[in-house]
Amino acid sequence: MKCWNCKDMTLVWGGDEDSINEDGELEIVTNLYCPACDAIVFFHHGPRFKNMPDWAKDLLRNEPEVH
């Protein structure tokens, strides 16, 4: 995918993270960046597990962040 700012530089995948959306559903957030202009793009995919049980959602909400 090309950078919308630079127009011809290919965006680099920065990683995927699990996230809880406003409806309490798990989604994936993919981040991409441009090595030329340092633009950052976030894509929200989801919900990842639409029928995830509440106990599993609670585990993910309480999971410590890794820095």
ABEGO torsion letter per residue (X at the ends): XBBAAAGABBBBBAEBBBBBBAAGBBBBBBBBBBAAAGBBBBBBBOBABAABBAAAAAAAAABBBBX
